[in-house]
Amino acid sequence: MVTAEKVKELREMTGAGMMDCKKVLVETDGDLTRAAELLRERGISKAAKKAGRIAAEGLVESYIHGDGRIGVLVEVNIETDFAAKNEEFKQFVKDVAMHIAAVNPQYVSREEVPADVVEHEKEILKNQAMNEGKPAEIAEKMVNGRLEKFYKEICLLEQPFIKDPDMSVEDLLKSKIATIGENITIRRFARFEKGEGLAKKEENFAEEVMKQING
């Protein structure tokens, strides 16, 4: 049986993405040793070893949604200028920009979320659980679970990748690190939406961006 604890343990062992870990654990019936070997054989765990290396080259990519309603600038770094010219890397950066336009993350990773924002969300989630009549100890566990969902909603790396929801953006990033052979980091981004903050009709931008990708 593949448990969340085993997936987490394998991820800590190899640095591979959550979906990659789950996939090989299913293939190996939960055998951690064999699962780690499979990740190495496929080059996926190599990404963890490269993650600490300095990535100061790269690209700043822009994406403008068809009619100019949404614009995105994203900086993605890689170790060498040579690798920055790699077509696979360029496509990855474009995909990240499109994803940001469609899904509207607020931060790159959970480490960037300010402590006061996290505490405020915890308080809201705790009150929700208490209002549902849950005992304090159960409410606390519910808060932790719902906080994970909160991170997945606002953090780019934890969001399901728009072109393949079975993997997260972080899983995609690590697969590119393994394939290209250099450390890659998504450093920062800015997303602009026409009329943002003003009263306007609700739009499904994720659906529109996907139509443009597949169009």
Disulfide bonds with the S-S distance in Angstrom:
none
